Amino acid sequence: MSKEAAILLMVLALGVFGRNSLIAAAALATLVLMLPPLSRLLPLVANYGIRAGLFLLMFAVLAELALGRVPLGNLTKEIWSVDGLLAILGGIIASWMSARGIELLAHRPQVSIGLVIGSVIAASFLGGVPIGPIFAAGLTALGLGLWQIFFG
């Protein structure tokens, strides 16, 4: 058994043990794609999976809007409220951080194992949701930048 498969089995076990079906399903799907007849699909997932996942997240949020589940009320008033302005700021920060995360993963893919471990721990034992590896990579990039500035 390869080291990669062993790690994925551990992630699967943590997902099952921590009752997190998203993590367990992702680990299981990745293990299935490691099987010889399907392994040629892994580079496709690796190359386009993040963008496809981001697309699906945005699509799901916009679908809620299209279904009328997002109360629009007085849109101008909502946008200029404290909630609206903080949401805009949150969107700006999250998008900026996520872009830094994608850059970090492109240049230092070895950090991804730490991101997976952190996501598994948070999702399985702290009530987190494993949708933030890109944002987590952005936070990691920020932390690495600050480390470089202060301890460089």
TITOR-72552 format. One record per atom (N, C-alpha, C): x, y, z. Coordinates in steps of 0.2 Angstrom, whole numbers, padded with zeros to 4 digits, always signed. Layout:
BEGIN
XYZ/...
END
This chain:
BEGIN
+0004-0006+0000/+0000+0000+0000/+0004+0006+0000/+0003+0011-0004/+0007+0017-0005/+0005+0022+0002/+0010+0026+0003/+0009+0031+0008/+0003+0035+0007/+0002+0037+0001/-0004+0041-0001/-0010+0038+0001/-0011+0031-0001/-0017+0027+0001/-0018+0027+0009/-0012+0025+0012/-0013+0025+0019/-0015+0031+0023/-0013+0037+0020/-0015+0043+0023/-0023+0044+0021/-0025+0043+0015/-0032+0043+0014/-0036+0038+0018/-0034+0033+0019/-0037+0028+0024/-0038+0031+0031/-0033+0034+0033/-0033+0038+0040/-0038+0043+0039/-0038+0047+0034/-0043+0053+0033/-0050+0050+0033/-0051+0044+0030/-0057+0041+0029/-0060+0039+0036/-0055+0036+0040/-0057+0033+0047/-0058+0039+0051/-0055+0045+0051/-0056+0051+0055/-0063+0053+0053/-0065+0053+0047/-0071+0056+0044/-0077+0051+0047/-0076+0045+0047/-0081+0040+0050/-0081+0041+0057/-0075+0041+0061/-0075+0041+0068/-0078+0048+0070/-0076+0053+0067/-0079+0060+0069/-0086+0061+0066/-0089+0057+0063/-0096+0057+0060/-0096+0063+0055/-0091+0064+0051/-0091+0069+0046/-0092+0066+0039/-0098+0065+0036/-0099+0062+0030/-0095+0065+0024/-0094+0072+0024/-0091+0075+0018/-0084+0073+0018/-0080+0073+0024/-0073+0071+0024/-0073+0063+0022/-0077+0059+0025/-0077+0052+0023/-0078+0051+0016/-0083+0054+0013/-0085+0053+0006/-0079+0055+0001/-0076+0061+0003/-0071+0064-0001/-0065+0059-0001/-0063+0056+0005/-0057+0052+0006/-0059+0045+0002/-0065+0043+0003/-0067+0036-0001/-0067+0037-0009/-0070+0043-0011/-0070+0044-0018/-0062+0045-0021/-0058+0048-0017/-0051+0048-0019/-0048+0042-0019/-0049+0037-0014/-0046+0031-0014/-0049+0027-0020/-0055+0028-0022/-0058+0024-0028/-0055+0026-0034/-0053+0033-0035/-0050+0036-0041/-0043+0033-0041/-0040+0031-0036/-0033+0028-0036/-0033+0021-0039/-0038+0018-0040/-0038+0011-0043/-0036+0012-0050/-0032+0007-0052/-0029+0008-0059/-0034+0010-0065/-0040+0007-0065/-0044+0009-0071/-0046+0017-0071/-0047+0019-0065/-0049+0026-0064/-0044+0031-0062/-0038+0029-0061/-0032+0033-0059/-0031+0039-0064/-0032+0038-0070/-0031+0043-0075/-0035+0049-0074/-0041+0049-0070/-0045+0054-0068/-0042+0059-0063/-0038+0056-0059/-0035+0060-0053/-0032+0067-0055/-0028+0067-0061/-0025+0073-0063/-0030+0078-0065/-0036+0076-0068/-0041+0080-0069/-0044+0083-0063/-0045+0079-0058/-0048+0082-0052/-0043+0087-0049/-0037+0085-0049/-0032+0089-0046/-0031+0096-0049/-0032+0096-0056/-0031+0102-0060/-0037+0106-0060/-0043+0103-0059/-0049+0107-0060/-0054+0107-0054/-0053+0103-0049/-0057+0102-0044/-0058+0108-0040/-0053+0112-0038/-0054+0118-0034/-0059+0123-0038/-0057+0124-0044/-0061+0129-0048/-0069+0126-0048/-0069+0119-0049/-0076+0117-0050/-0080+0117-0043/-0076+0116-0038/-0079+0117-0031/-0081+0124-0029/-0077+0129-0031/-0079+0136-0030/-0085+0138-0034/-0085+0135-0040/-0091+0136-0045/-0097+0134-0041/-0097+0127-0039/-0103+0124-0036/-0105+0128-0030/-0100+0130-0026/-0102+0134-0020/-0106+0141-0022/-0103+0144-0027/-0106+0151-0029/-0113+0149-0032/-0113+0144-0036/-0119+0142-0039/-0125+0141-0034/-0123+0137-0029/-0128+0136-0023/-0130+0142-0020/-0126+0147-0019/-0128+0153-0015/-0132+0157-0020/-0131+0157-0026/-0135+0161-0031/-0141+0157-0033/-0142+0151-0032/-0148+0147-0033/-0153+0149-0027/-0150+0150-0021/-0154+0152-0016/-0158+0159-0017/-0154+0163-0020/-0156+0170-0022/-0162+0169-0028/-0160+0165-0033/-0165+0164-0038/-0171+0160-0036/-0171+0156-0031/-0177+0153-0028/-0181+0158-0024/-0179+0163-0022/-0182+0168-0018/-0181+0167-0011/-0177+0163-0009/-0175+0161-0002/-0171+0166+0002/-0169+0171-0002/-0165+0177+0001/-0169+0183+0001/-0171+0185+0007/-0176+0190+0008/-0172+0197+0005/-0175+0200+0000/-0172+0206-0003/-0174+0212+0000/-0181+0212+0002/-0184+0218+0005/-0181+0225+0002/-0179+0229+0006/-0176+0235+0003/-0169+0234+0002/-0167+0232-0004/-0160+0230-0005/-0155+0236-0004/-0156+0242-0005/-0152+0247-0004/-0151+0248+0004/-0156+0248+0007/-0156+0248+0015/-0152+0242+0018/-0153+0236+0015/-0149+0230+0017/-0142+0231+0016/-0140+0233+0010/-0133+0234+0008/-0129+0239+0013/-0132+0244+0014/-0129+0250+0018/-0130+0249+0026/-0133+0243+0028/-0134+0242+0035/-0127+0239+0038/-0126+0239+0044/-0120+0236+0047/-0119+0229+0045/-0125+0225+0045/-0124+0218+0042/-0122+0218+0035/-0125+0222+0031/-0123+0222+0024/-0116+0224+0023/-0114+0230+0026/-0107+0232+0025/-0102+0227+0028/-0103+0224+0033/-0099+0219+0036/-0098+0213+0032/-0104+0211+0029/-0104+0205+0024/-0100+0207+0018/-0100+0213+0015/-0096+0215+0009/-0089+0215+0011/-0087+0217+0017/-0080+0217+0020/-0078+0210+0020/-0082+0206+0023/-0081+0199+0024/-0079+0195+0017/-0084+0197+0012/-0083+0194+0006/-0076+0196+0002/-0074+0203+0003/-0068+0205+0001/-0062+0202+0004/-0062+0201+0011/-0057+0198+0014/-0056+0191+0012/-0062+0187+0012/-0062+0180+0011/-0059+0179+0004/-0061+0183-0001/-0059+0182-0008/-0052+0183-0009/-0049+0189-0006/-0042+0191-0006/-0038+0185-0003/-0040+0183+0003/-0037+0177+0007/-0036+0171+0003/-0042+0169+0000/-0042+0163-0005/-0038+0164-0011/-0037+0169-0014/-0033+0170-0019/-0025+0169-0017/-0024+0171-0011/-0017+0170-0008/-0016+0163-0007/-0022+0159-0005/-0021+0152-0003/-0020+0148-0010/-0023+0150-0015/-0022+0147-0021/-0015+0148-0024/-0012+0154-0023/-0005+0155-0025/-0001+0151-0020/-0002+0150-0014/+0002+0146-0010/+0002+0139-0012/-0004+0136-0013/-0004+0129-0015/-0001+0128-0021/-0001+0133-0026/+0002+0132-0032/+0010+0131-0032/+0013+0135-0027/+0020+0136-0026/+0023+0131-0021/+0018+0130-0016/+0021+0125-0010/+0015+0120-0009/+0014+0115-0013/+0009+0111-0012/+0010+0106-0006/+0016+0106-0003/+0017+0102+0003/+0013+0104+0009/+0010+0111+0009/+0006+0113+0014/-0001+0110+0014/-0002+0107+0009/-0009+0104+0008/-0011+0099+0013/-0006+0095+0015/-0007+0089+0020/-0008+0092+0027/-0005+0098+0029/-0007+0101+0035/-0014+0104+0035/-0016+0107+0029/-0023+0110+0028/-0028+0104+0029/-0026+0098+0026/-0031+0093+0026/-0032+0090+0034/-0026+0090+0037/-0026+0088+0044/-0030+0093+0048/-0029+0099+0047/-0033+0104+0051/-0040+0104+0050/-0042+0103+0043/-0049+0103+0041/-0052+0096+0044/-0049+0091+0044/-0052+0085+0047/-0053+0085+0054/-0048+0088+0058/-0048+0089+0065/-0054+0094+0067/-0055+0099+0063/-0060+0104+0065/-0067+0101+0063/-0067+0098+0057/-0074+0096+0055/-0076+0090+0059/-0071+0085+0061/-0073+0079+0064/-0074+0080+0072/-0071+0085+0075/-0071+0086+0082/-0073+0092+0085/-0073+0098+0081/-0074+0104+0083/-0080+0107+0080/-0084+0103+0076/-0090+0106+0073/-0089+0110+0067/-0083+0110+0064/-0082+0114+0058/-0085+0111+0052/-0084+0114+0047/-0086+0112+0040/-0080+0112+0035/-0079+0107+0032/-0073+0106+0028/-0073+0109+0021/-0076+0116+0021/-0076+0119+0014/-0071+0124+0014/-0066+0125+0019/-0062+0130+0018/-0054+0129+0017/-0052+0124+0013/-0045+0123+0012/-0042+0129+0009/-0045+0132+0004/-0042+0138+0001/-0042+0144+0005/-0047+0145+0009/-0046+0150+0014/-0041+0149+0019/-0041+0142+0021/-0036+0140+0026/-0029+0141+0023/-0028+0140+0017/-0021+0141+0014/-0020+0148+0014/-0025+0153+0013/-0024+0160+0013/-0022+0162+0020/-0025+0159+0025/-0023+0161+0032/-0016+0159+0033/-0014+0153+0030/-0007+0150+0031/-0002+0155+0027/-0004+0157+0021/+0000+0162+0018/+0001+0168+0022/-0004+0171+0025/-0003+0177+0029/+0001+0175+0035/+0000+0170+0038/+0004+0168+0044/+0012+0167+0042/+0013+0164+0036/+0020+0163+0034/+0023+0170+0032/+0019+0174+0029/+0021+0181+0027/+0023+0185+0034/+0019+0184+0039/+0020+0188+0045/+0026+0185+0049/+0027+0178+0048/+0033+0175+0051/+0039+0177+0048/+0039+0178+0041/+0045+0180+0037/+0047+0187+0040/+0042+0192+0040/+0043+0199+0042/+0046+0199+0049/+0043+0195+0054/+0046+0196+0061/+0051+0191+0063/+0052+0186+0060/+0057+0181+0062/+0062+0179+0056/+0060+0181+0050/+0063+0180+0044/+0070+0178+0043/
END
